[in-house]
Amino acid sequence: MSKSRIRRGEVEEIAAARIGKLMIMSRKKAADGDMELARRYVDLARRISMRTKTKIPKEYMYCRTCMAPMTPVTSRVRLRAHRVVVTCTECGGMKRIPYIREQKG
């Protein structure tokens, strides 16, 4: 007997739902102060994302150096010349997001 295969679209839906749940749980744990568990949830979400080749949505930002979820508790946001700089308060890692198009419009 052959194994029944799951279609690519179904895999992406399941992965997106699980990634969303894990990232929400990581934000809650970071707000409670349990950073180890929050980092573990982010790591699990990243592994699911890499295995299924699905992107993590932009609203679920995390620090790429220490895997801490970027929440108002664990990050600082500053505006610099043509970019937004989000700094992790846990490790000091920075994420720079350009916003030139928004300034022109």
C-alpha positions in Angstrom: 0.0 0.0 0.0 1.2 3.4 -0.8 1.3 6.3 1.6 -1.2 9.1 1.1 0.6 12.3 0.5 -0.3 15.8 1.7 -0.5 18.5 -0.9 1.9 21.4 -0.9 -0.8 23.9 -0.1 -2.0 22.0 2.9 1.5 21.7 4.2 2.0 25.5 3.9 -1.4 26.1 5.7 -0.5 23.8 8.6 3.0 25.3 8.9 1.7 28.9 8.8 -0.8 28.1 11.6 1.9 26.4 13.8 4.4 29.2 13.2 1.8 31.8 14.2 0.9 29.9 17.4 4.5 29.5 18.4 5.4 33.2 17.8 2.4 34.3 19.8 3.4 32.0 22.6 6.9 33.3 22.5 5.7 36.9 22.8 3.6 36.0 25.8 6.5 34.2 27.5 8.8 37.2 26.8 6.3 39.5 28.4 6.2 37.2 31.4 10.0 37.2 31.6 10.7 33.6 30.6 13.2 34.4 27.8 14.6 30.8 27.6 11.2 29.4 26.7 10.5 32.4 24.4 13.7 31.7 22.5 12.9 28.0 22.3 9.5 28.8 20.7 11.2 31.1 18.1 13.7 28.4 17.3 10.9 25.8 16.8 9.0 28.2 14.5 12.2 28.8 12.5 12.8 25.1 12.1 9.2 24.6 10.8 9.7 27.5 8.5 13.0 26.1 7.1 11.7 22.6 6.7 8.5 23.5 4.9 10.0 26.5 3.0 7.4 28.9 4.3 8.2 32.4 5.3 7.7 33.8 8.8 5.3 36.7 8.5 6.8 40.2 9.1 4.6 40.9 12.1 6.5 38.2 14.0 10.0 39.8 14.2 12.8 38.2 16.1 16.4 38.9 16.8 18.7 36.9 14.5 21.6 36.8 16.9 19.9 35.7 20.2 16.5 34.4 18.9 14.5 36.7 21.2 11.1 37.8 20.0 11.0 41.5 19.1 8.4 43.0 21.4 8.1 46.4 23.1 9.7 44.8 26.1 12.7 43.3 24.4 13.4 45.9 21.7 14.0 49.6 21.1 12.9 51.4 17.8 14.6 54.5 16.5 14.3 56.4 13.3 17.6 57.2 11.5 18.4 58.6 8.1 16.1 56.7 5.7 15.7 53.7 7.9 14.1 52.3 11.0 16.6 50.7 13.4 15.2 48.1 15.8 17.7 47.2 18.5 17.4 44.1 20.7 17.8 45.0 24.4 18.9 41.4 25.2 22.0 41.2 23.0 22.3 44.5 21.2 21.7 43.1 17.8 20.3 45.5 15.2 17.8 45.2 12.4 17.7 48.0 9.9 14.5 48.5 7.7 14.6 51.1 4.9 11.7 53.4 4.4 12.7 55.5 1.4 9.6 54.7 -0.6 7.3 55.9 2.2 9.2 59.2 2.4 8.8 59.8 -1.3 5.1 59.1 -1.3 
